[in-house]
Each structure stands twice: as C-alpha cells, then as structure tokens.
Amino acid sequence: MSRRQARERALQVLFQVDLGGGEPRKAMQGMDENFGALPKSEDFAEKIIFGTLANLELIDQVIASISKEWDIKRMPSVDRNIMRLALFEILFCSDIPGNVSVNEAVELGKTFGGEDSGRFINGILGRVLEKPEQYGKVPLN
C-alpha cells in the first residue's frame, strides 16, 4: 500500500475519532476488517495517526491562528482532519517535504471534501509552508 493510501486510512481513522470520540486503535482495527490491512504502510499510517492525535492541541492552534474567520469547530470535519494530518507531517516529519504534504492534502480534499475543500486546505497549509518555524516546527524523524 502506498503512502497515499496510508494517508487515506489515517484520515478515515482521524475522522472517526473526531466525530465519535472513539479509540484510534479500535477505529484502525475496524478499517482493517472492512477494507483490508495496510501491510506495507502500517507503520507510516500509525505514525501519522498517533502523531497527529498527540499534537492535536498545537495543530489546532496553528489552524485557528491562520483561519481567523473560521472557527475550527465549525469547519467541515473532513477538511479539519485533512489539515491536521498534513500539519503533523509539515511540522513534525522532516523526512517528508512540505509541498508533498500539501499536495497530498489537497488531493484528499478533492476526493473526500466538498467543492471548495482543496482550495481552502491549500490556503491554510500554504501559509504554514511560507514560515513553518513560526508555527513550531519540531521534526521527529
């Protein structure tokens, strides 16, 4: 499974956790049972799921600081979780180029979000890419 598919799976798990408040491991298990396991990208999917959740407060602060006119709780849940996932990669994964994370997030937005999701996601993430250090870039590797 590719990293793109791992990101899709991560988004689906984050979405479930965000909406239902469920346990991420249980959501992952349910996804594996319904759609098949991620044998080649399981580690990557876990890294971005649990990394995003562990840094959710900081990530949400970054989104809120950029999207001043949009309350994060009122954003479409899909868009919010796509941006969370991409921001984890941008801020904490030095092995992933920021533009790759943005491009992947925009594609996820086009696939899973609404008509304007790609443009909205690109706008928020593009601001972070301009000066990632301003938002607390702390690579984990």
C-alpha positions in Angstrom: 0.0 0.0 0.0 1.3 3.4 -0.9 1.7 6.4 1.4 -1.3 8.0 -0.3 -3.4 5.0 0.7 -2.0 5.2 4.2 -2.9 8.9 4.4 -6.5 8.0 3.3 -6.7 5.4 6.0 -5.3 7.8 8.5 -7.8 10.4 7.5 -10.6 7.9 7.9 -9.4 7.0 11.4 -8.9 10.6 12.5 -12.4 11.4 11.2 -13.9 8.6 13.2 -12.1 9.6 16.3 -13.0 13.3 15.8 -16.7 12.6 15.3 -17.3 9.7 17.5 -14.7 10.2 20.2 -13.6 6.6 19.8 -10.3 4.9 20.4 -7.9 5.1 17.5 -6.7 1.5 17.7 -10.3 0.3 17.6 -11.0 2.5 14.6 -7.9 1.2 12.8 -8.9 -2.4 13.5 -12.4 -1.7 12.1 -10.9 -0.2 9.0 -8.6 -3.2 8.6 -11.5 -5.6 9.0 -13.7 -3.7 6.5 -11.2 -2.7 3.9 -8.1 -4.8 4.4 -4.9 -4.3 6.3 -2.0 -2.0 5.4 0.8 -4.5 5.4 3.4 -2.2 3.6 2.4 1.1 5.1 1.0 0.2 8.5 3.9 1.9 10.3 3.5 5.1 8.4 -0.3 5.2 8.9 0.2 4.6 12.7 2.9 7.3 12.9 0.7 10.0 11.3 -2.4 9.0 13.2 -0.9 8.9 16.6 1.5 11.8 15.9 -1.5 13.9 14.8 -3.5 13.0 17.9 -0.6 13.5 20.2 0.0 17.1 18.9 -3.7 18.0 18.3 -3.7 21.0 20.6 -0.7 22.6 18.8 -2.0 21.7 15.4 -5.5 23.1 16.1 -3.9 26.3 17.4 -2.0 26.7 14.1 -5.2 26.2 12.1 -7.1 28.7 14.3 -4.3 31.3 14.1 -4.5 31.2 10.3 -8.2 30.8 9.7 -9.3 33.7 11.9 -12.7 34.0 10.2 -13.4 30.2 10.5 -13.9 28.7 14.0 -12.1 25.3 13.8 -15.2 23.6 15.3 -17.4 24.9 12.6 -15.1 23.8 9.7 -16.2 20.7 7.8 -14.8 17.7 9.8 -13.2 16.2 6.7 -11.3 19.5 5.9 -10.3 19.9 9.5 -8.9 16.4 9.8 -7.1 16.6 6.4 -5.3 19.8 7.6 -4.5 18.2 10.9 -2.9 15.3 9.2 -0.9 17.5 6.8 0.2 19.9 9.5 1.6 17.0 11.6 3.7 16.0 8.6 4.8 19.6 7.9 5.6 20.4 11.5 7.0 17.1 12.8 8.2 14.9 9.9 11.4 16.3 8.4 11.7 13.4 6.0 8.5 14.5 4.1 8.8 17.6 2.0 6.2 20.2 3.0 5.0 20.6 -0.6 4.3 16.9 -0.8 2.2 17.0 2.4 0.2 20.0 1.0 -0.3 18.3 -2.4 -1.5 15.1 -0.8 -3.8 17.1 1.5 -5.3 19.0 -1.4 -5.9 15.7 -3.3 -7.6 14.2 -0.2 -9.7 17.3 0.0 -10.8 16.9 -3.6 -11.6 13.2 -3.0 -13.3 13.4 0.4 -14.3 17.0 0.9 -16.6 19.5 -0.7 -16.3 21.6 -3.8 -14.1 24.2 -2.2 -12.1 21.9 0.1 -9.0 21.7 -2.0 -8.7 25.5 -2.3 -9.4 26.1 1.4 -6.9 23.4 2.6 -4.3 24.7 0.2 -4.7 28.3 1.5 -4.3 27.3 5.2 -1.4 24.9 4.6 0.3 27.3 2.1 0.6 29.9 4.9 2.3 27.4 7.1 4.8 26.4 4.4 5.8 30.1 4.0 7.3 30.1 7.5 6.9 26.7 9.2 9.3 27.8 12.0 6.7 30.4 13.0 4.3 27.6 13.9 6.6 25.4 16.0 8.3 23.1 13.5 9.8 20.3 15.6 10.9 17.4 13.4 10.5 14.0 14.9 12.1 11.8 12.2 
